[in-house]
Amino acid sequence: MKIAVTDTGSGIAYAFAKAIGAHVKGRFIYIPESKGAGYLTGFAWGRELRMMIRNYHLHQDITVERTNEFAEVQEDIIFMLSGVLPSPADPVGKLVPEQANLLICRHAASAVMAMPSHTAFGSITIAVSMPYLQQLFGHIQHPVVKAVLQAGENFVIESGISTAIINSAGDMLQNHLPEALENTYHKLKCQELLHHIFSLIMQRDYVPAGNMHIADIKAIYAVKADLQANPGIPPQIATLALRAHMSEPKLRKLFKQTFGRGVFEYYQWARMQQAAQLLRSGRLTVAAVGYQLGFTNLSHFARVFEQHWGIKPKRYAVTVNSISGNVNSLQ
């Protein structure tokens, strides 16, 4: 199903709801049973700060083609936190957890958002005006922070997420407050998430940002998809560069500029992201996850996982699934 919507500055949530016949009640947009289950909800604190929460799954593939038509020049930075909310109850075991990552970019004139069926979307998108972002973080003398605050049109940064982000995001689903307190509470949580995001990107190595054409961005993301699709096969730079129609030095530079890691470092990191995602689903044992990602030595898998997440995989699985169980019991 394809949906075309126009964003005039207030977001696309209500246009999306109308297109799929969703039920709107207060700030919640409920997905109709014929299309899936779950909801979207959001908050807006003037033009400076907005937040949308997606917590749903769909029975069919939906593609949203968005065109932005803002009445005024809107210099927003978008922070997309995907896969950060606890997965919903799934007794049949058909839902695939959304991949967890952080994407930072500028508002584009148009964009395509793919929503595959039977995927548990648990994401938070934050739109922040540049002046407000400068107010919050302009005092920080860090090259990556400065790069974000001086973002160009084709600016893209992608990163993993932290345990602090997951915990902060999960708090918003577990706290049921009186309506009079919700707005202030969620603004504080939104600001908290932004601080966790900036704490995370300050850990990146700085790579001088060069201009990236759209073709370069697409090629770099194709390389990323290749690495994620083959977690048990170490990458070959020469082969990847040939597929991307780039020289090896250009591939290395643009890849690290976008993802904050070299190709080989990203490959190992991506495996750990997939490991965490599989453990959060609660369907596989730690051993099964390790073998699925190409590890033949489970002790080595546990050590690598702990280096990335600061916690052993078994403990991680127990912790995140306990949070998910608490949330589901409240829904």
C-alpha positions as CSV (number, residue, x, y, z in Angstrom):
1,M,0.0,0.0,0.0
2,K,1.4,3.4,-1.0
3,I,0.4,6.6,0.7
4,A,1.4,10.1,-0.4
5,V,1.3,12.8,2.3
6,T,2.4,16.5,2.5
7,D,3.9,17.9,5.6
8,T,3.3,21.6,6.0
9,G,5.2,21.8,9.3
10,S,3.0,19.9,11.8
11,G,4.1,16.4,10.8
12,I,2.5,13.6,8.9
13,A,0.9,11.6,11.6
14,Y,-2.7,12.7,11.1
15,A,-2.4,12.4,7.3
16,F,-1.1,8.9,7.7
17,A,-4.0,8.1,10.2
18,K,-6.6,9.4,7.7
19,A,-5.1,7.3,4.9
20,I,-5.3,4.0,6.8
21,G,-8.6,4.7,8.6
22,A,-7.1,5.0,12.0
23,H,-9.1,6.0,15.1
24,V,-8.0,9.2,16.7
25,K,-8.6,9.7,20.4
26,G,-6.9,12.7,22.1
27,R,-3.2,12.6,21.3
28,F,-3.3,8.9,20.3
29,I,-3.8,7.5,16.8
30,Y,-4.8,3.8,17.0
31,I,-4.1,1.5,14.1
32,P,-7.3,-0.2,13.0
33,E,-7.5,-4.0,13.4
34,S,-7.8,-4.5,9.7
35,K,-4.4,-2.9,9.3
36,G,-2.5,-4.1,12.4
37,A,-2.4,-3.0,16.0
38,G,-0.8,-0.4,18.3
39,Y,-0.7,3.4,18.1
40,L,1.1,6.6,17.3
41,T,1.2,9.5,19.6
42,G,3.1,12.8,19.9
43,F,3.7,16.1,21.5
44,A,4.6,19.5,20.2
45,W,6.2,22.3,22.3
46,G,5.9,25.2,19.9
47,R,8.0,25.2,16.8
48,E,11.2,24.4,18.7
49,L,10.6,20.9,19.9
50,R,8.4,18.0,18.7
51,M,8.3,14.3,19.4
52,M,6.4,11.4,17.8
53,I,6.2,7.9,19.3
54,R,5.4,4.9,17.1
55,N,4.5,1.7,18.8
56,Y,2.6,-0.6,16.4
57,H,2.8,-3.3,13.8
58,L,1.1,-3.7,10.4
59,H,-0.5,-6.6,8.5
60,Q,0.7,-5.4,5.1
61,D,3.6,-3.4,3.7
62,I,3.0,0.3,3.6
63,T,5.2,2.9,1.9
64,V,4.7,6.6,2.8
65,E,6.0,9.1,0.3
66,R,6.3,12.4,2.1
67,T,6.7,15.9,0.6
68,N,7.6,18.8,2.9
69,E,6.0,22.2,2.1
70,F,6.8,24.5,5.0
71,A,5.4,28.0,5.1
72,E,8.7,29.3,6.5
73,V,12.2,28.0,6.3
74,Q,12.4,25.4,9.0
75,E,15.9,24.5,10.1
76,D,15.1,21.4,12.0
77,I,17.4,18.6,12.9
78,I,15.7,15.2,13.0
79,F,16.7,12.5,15.6
80,M,15.2,9.1,14.7
81,L,15.5,6.5,17.5
82,S,14.4,3.2,16.0
83,G,13.8,0.0,17.9
84,V,14.1,1.6,21.4
85,L,10.7,0.6,22.8
86,P,10.0,-2.8,24.3
87,S,8.5,-5.2,21.9
88,P,4.7,-5.9,22.3
89,A,3.4,-9.2,23.4
90,D,3.7,-11.6,20.5
91,P,2.3,-15.1,21.5
92,V,2.3,-16.3,17.9
93,G,5.9,-15.2,17.3
94,K,5.4,-13.6,13.9
95,L,6.7,-10.1,14.7
96,V,10.3,-9.1,13.7
97,P,11.7,-6.4,16.1
98,E,12.7,-3.1,14.4
99,Q,16.4,-2.7,14.0
100,A,17.7,-0.4,16.8
101,N,19.7,2.6,15.6
102,L,20.0,6.4,15.8
103,L,19.7,8.5,12.6
104,I,20.4,12.2,12.6
105,C,19.6,14.3,9.5
106,R,18.1,17.5,8.2
107,H,14.6,17.8,6.9
108,A,14.6,16.7,3.3
109,A,12.3,18.2,0.6
110,S,10.8,14.7,0.2
111,A,11.4,11.3,1.7
112,V,10.1,7.7,1.4
113,M,9.3,5.8,4.6
114,A,9.0,2.0,4.2
115,M,7.0,0.1,6.8
116,P,7.3,-3.7,6.3
117,S,4.5,-5.9,7.5
118,H,4.9,-7.9,10.7
119,T,7.6,-5.6,12.0
120,A,7.3,-4.3,15.6
121,F,7.9,-0.6,15.2
122,G,9.0,0.9,18.5
123,S,10.6,4.2,17.6
124,I,10.8,7.8,18.8
125,T,11.4,10.7,16.4
126,I,12.4,14.1,17.7
127,A,12.4,17.3,15.6
128,V,14.4,20.2,17.1
129,S,14.8,23.7,15.7
130,M,18.4,24.8,15.2
131,P,18.1,27.7,17.6
132,Y,16.8,25.5,20.4
133,L,19.5,22.9,19.7
134,Q,22.1,25.7,19.9
135,Q,20.6,26.8,23.2
136,L,20.9,23.3,24.6
137,F,24.3,22.2,23.3
138,G,26.0,25.2,21.7
139,H,28.4,25.5,24.6
140,I,29.9,22.1,24.0
141,Q,33.3,22.3,22.3
142,H,33.3,18.9,20.6
143,P,33.9,18.5,16.9
144,V,31.1,16.1,16.3
145,V,28.6,18.2,18.2
146,K,29.7,21.2,16.2
147,A,29.2,19.2,13.0
148,V,25.6,18.5,14.0
149,L,24.9,22.1,14.9
150,Q,26.3,23.2,11.6
151,A,24.6,20.5,9.6
152,G,24.4,20.9,5.8
153,E,21.5,19.9,3.5
154,N,22.8,16.3,2.9
155,F,23.9,15.8,6.4
156,V,23.5,12.2,7.7
157,I,24.9,10.6,10.8
158,E,23.9,7.1,12.0
159,S,24.9,5.4,15.2
160,G,23.8,2.6,17.5
161,I,21.9,3.3,20.6
162,S,22.9,3.1,24.3
163,T,21.3,1.3,27.2
164,A,20.6,4.7,28.7
165,I,18.5,5.6,25.6
166,I,16.6,2.3,25.8
167,N,15.9,2.8,29.5
168,S,14.8,6.4,29.1
169,A,12.5,5.6,26.1
170,G,11.0,2.7,28.0
171,D,10.2,4.9,31.0
172,M,7.7,6.8,28.9
173,L,5.6,3.7,28.4
174,Q,5.7,2.6,32.0
175,N,4.7,5.9,33.6
176,H,0.9,6.5,33.6
177,L,0.5,10.1,34.8
178,P,-2.5,12.4,35.2
179,E,-3.2,14.2,32.0
180,A,-2.2,17.5,33.6
181,L,1.3,16.3,34.1
182,E,1.9,14.4,30.8
183,N,3.0,17.3,28.7
184,T,5.7,18.5,31.1
185,Y,6.9,15.0,31.9
186,H,7.3,14.1,28.2
187,K,9.1,17.3,27.4
188,L,11.6,16.5,30.2
189,K,12.0,12.9,28.8
190,C,12.4,14.3,25.3
191,Q,15.2,16.6,26.6
192,E,16.7,13.7,28.5
193,L,16.8,11.6,25.3
194,L,18.6,14.5,23.5
195,H,21.2,14.6,26.2
196,H,21.8,10.8,26.0
197,I,22.0,11.2,22.2
198,F,24.7,13.9,22.4
199,S,26.5,11.9,25.0
200,L,26.6,9.0,22.6
201,I,27.8,11.0,19.5
202,M,30.5,12.6,21.6
203,Q,32.1,9.1,21.8
204,R,32.6,9.1,18.0
205,D,35.9,9.8,16.3
206,Y,35.7,13.0,14.4
207,V,35.9,12.7,10.6
208,P,36.0,16.0,8.7
209,A,32.6,16.2,7.0
210,G,32.7,16.5,3.2
211,N,29.8,17.1,0.9
212,M,27.9,14.0,0.1
213,H,25.8,13.7,-3.0
214,I,22.6,11.7,-2.8
215,A,24.2,9.0,-5.0
216,D,27.0,8.7,-2.4
217,I,24.6,8.4,0.5
218,K,22.6,5.6,-1.3
219,A,25.8,3.8,-2.2
220,I,27.1,4.0,1.4
221,Y,23.8,2.6,2.7
222,A,23.9,-0.2,0.2
223,V,27.3,-1.2,1.7
224,K,25.8,-1.0,5.1
225,A,22.9,-3.3,4.0
226,D,25.5,-5.8,2.6
227,L,27.3,-5.9,5.9
228,Q,24.1,-6.5,7.9
229,A,22.9,-9.2,5.5
230,N,26.0,-11.2,5.9
231,P,27.0,-11.2,9.6
232,G,29.0,-14.3,9.4
233,I,31.2,-13.2,6.5
234,P,34.0,-10.6,7.1
235,P,33.8,-7.8,4.6
236,Q,36.2,-7.4,1.7
237,I,36.9,-3.7,1.1
238,A,37.8,-4.1,-2.6
239,T,34.6,-5.9,-3.4
240,L,32.4,-3.4,-1.5
241,A,34.1,-0.5,-3.2
242,L,33.6,-2.1,-6.6
243,R,29.8,-2.5,-5.9
244,A,29.6,1.1,-4.6
245,H,31.4,2.4,-7.7
246,M,33.9,4.2,-5.5
247,S,37.6,4.1,-4.8
248,E,38.6,2.2,-1.6
249,P,39.8,5.5,0.1
250,K,36.6,7.3,-0.7
251,L,34.5,4.4,0.6
252,R,36.5,4.3,3.8
253,K,36.1,8.0,4.3
254,L,32.4,8.4,3.6
255,F,31.5,5.3,5.5
256,K,33.3,6.5,8.6
257,Q,31.9,10.0,8.2
258,T,28.4,8.6,8.1
259,F,28.6,5.8,10.7
260,G,31.4,6.9,12.9
261,R,33.2,3.6,12.4
262,G,35.4,2.0,9.8
263,V,34.0,-0.8,7.7
264,F,35.5,-3.6,9.7
265,E,34.7,-2.0,13.0
266,Y,31.1,-1.4,11.8
267,Y,30.8,-5.0,10.8
268,Q,31.6,-6.2,14.3
269,W,29.4,-3.5,15.9
270,A,26.5,-4.4,13.6
271,R,26.7,-8.1,14.7
272,M,26.4,-7.0,18.3
273,Q,23.4,-4.8,17.4
274,Q,21.7,-7.8,15.7
275,A,22.6,-9.9,18.8
276,A,20.9,-7.4,21.1
277,Q,17.9,-7.3,18.8
278,L,17.5,-11.1,18.8
279,L,18.0,-11.2,22.6
280,R,15.3,-8.6,23.0
281,S,12.9,-10.6,21.0
282,G,13.1,-13.4,23.6
283,R,12.8,-16.2,21.0
284,L,16.4,-17.5,21.0
285,T,18.9,-18.6,23.6
286,V,22.2,-16.8,24.0
287,A,23.9,-19.8,22.3
288,A,21.5,-19.8,19.4
289,V,22.1,-16.0,18.8
290,G,25.8,-16.5,18.9
291,Y,25.8,-19.3,16.4
292,Q,23.3,-17.5,14.1
293,L,25.8,-14.5,13.9
294,G,28.7,-16.8,12.9
295,F,30.4,-17.2,16.3
296,T,31.7,-20.8,16.8
297,N,33.1,-19.9,20.3
298,L,30.4,-18.8,22.6
299,S,32.9,-17.4,25.2
300,H,34.3,-15.2,22.5
301,F,30.7,-14.1,21.6
302,A,30.0,-13.2,25.3
303,R,33.3,-11.2,25.5
304,V,32.6,-9.2,22.3
305,F,29.0,-8.6,23.4
306,E,30.1,-7.3,26.8
307,Q,32.7,-5.0,25.2
308,H,29.9,-3.4,23.1
309,W,27.1,-3.3,25.6
310,G,28.8,-3.3,29.0
311,I,26.8,-6.3,30.1
312,K,27.0,-10.0,29.4
313,P,24.4,-11.3,26.8
314,K,22.6,-13.5,29.3
315,R,22.1,-10.7,31.8
316,Y,21.1,-8.3,28.9
317,A,18.4,-10.7,27.8
318,V,17.0,-11.0,31.3
319,T,17.0,-7.3,31.9
320,V,15.4,-6.1,28.6
321,N,12.7,-8.9,28.6
322,S,11.9,-8.0,32.2
323,I,11.2,-4.4,31.2
324,S,9.1,-5.6,28.2
325,G,7.1,-7.9,30.5
326,N,6.4,-5.0,32.9
327,V,5.2,-2.8,30.0
328,N,3.0,-5.4,28.5
329,S,1.3,-6.1,31.8
330,L,0.3,-2.4,31.9
331,Q,-1.2,-2.3,28.4
